[in-house]
Amino acid sequence: MYSNAEDYGGRSLSFVRPVNEALRCGICYCVMVDPTSTVCGHSFCKACLHASLSHASTCPTCEGQARPTVQINVLKQLIGSLEVRCPNPPRDGVECPVLTLDGLDRHLSHCPCRRHQ
């Protein structure tokens, strides 16, 4: 069974399968959060690209023209369909099913394995 824990938007998630490199940010190398593209076609997390453009107005990958930037809905949908494991450990013999990244927050709001505070 493949298990790869990595950062996604500030939380550690375990992806079910290896993530295609095309879905990774060219700056932080994590799975892109709010994927955004430059005019030259390179893709980054929106926050990573905006931070980079605050220091230089060129693409961090090829140094070509970076503005304007465009959000990439197709990549956002592909990333949202990636399968992840619930970050909560099994509780009372209950293990959560595999989830999509898009469905993770909804699942976590009522996860039977979460610790009640």
N, C-alpha and C positions, 0 to 999 in steps of 0.2 A: 504494500500500500504506500503510495506516494504521500509525503507530508512535507510541506515547505512553509514554515512560519516566516512571515515577513511583514514589514510595516505597510499599512495602507491608511492614509489619512490620520495618522497618529495612534492607530491601534494595531496590535499584532494579530494577524490572521493566518490561518493555515489553509492554503489553497489545495484543492483536491488533486489537481494536475499541474505540471509545469506551466508557467505563464509565458505565452509567446512574447518574444523580445519587442515586437512591434507595439505591444500594449504597455511598455515601460517608458517612463520619462527619460529624456536624454540628459537631464540635469541630476536628478536624485536617484535614478535607476530603479525606482519603485514602480508598482502598477500606478498608472496615471489617475489622478483625482481631478475631475473636471478637465478632460483632455482639450488642449488648445493647440492650434497649429499656426505657424508663421507663414508669411507669403511664400517662402522658399519650400514649404511643405514639411518641415520638421515639427514633431509633436512633443508636448511637454505638459506637466501639470500646470494648471492655470496659475497657481500661486508661485511655482518655481519660475515660470516664464516672466511673470510680472516682476518678481524680485530681480531676475537677471536684467530685464530691460530698464530697471531703475539705475543700473550701473553702466549699461552700454545699450545702444539702440540696434545692435546687430544680433543675428541668430547665434545662440551659444554653440551650435554644432558646426555651421559652415561660415559664419560671419557674414552671411548675406543679409539682405533687407529682412527685417523681422516684423515690421508693422505694415498693414494692420494685422491683428490676430483674429482668429476665427475659432469658435467652439466647434468641436467635431462630434456631432450627435451619433454617427455610426460607431465611432470608437467608444463613446460613452455607453451605448447599448451593448457592445461586445464585452466591455469590462463589467457591466452590470450583470451579464449572464455567466460570469466566471463562478465556478462552484467553490464554496468554502465550508469549513467545518465550524460549528458553533464554538466560540472561544470559551464557553463555560464548561467545566469538567462535568462528566456524568454524575448524576445525583440519584441516590436510591435506586440504582440499577437502570435508570433512564438515560439513554444516550440520544441526543438530538439527531435528526436526519441531516443529510447534506443540504446546504442552502445555496441560493444564488446571492451574489453580492448585493443585488437590488433588494432582495427580501430579508437581508440580515437584520436591519434595524427593527423592522416589524416583528421578526421572530424574537429578538432580544427583549422587546417590551413585554413579552409574556412567556419567555423561555422557562420550562419546568425545571431547568437545572440551575437557574441563577440563584445567587445567594440573596436572601431577603435581608434588608438592612433594618 
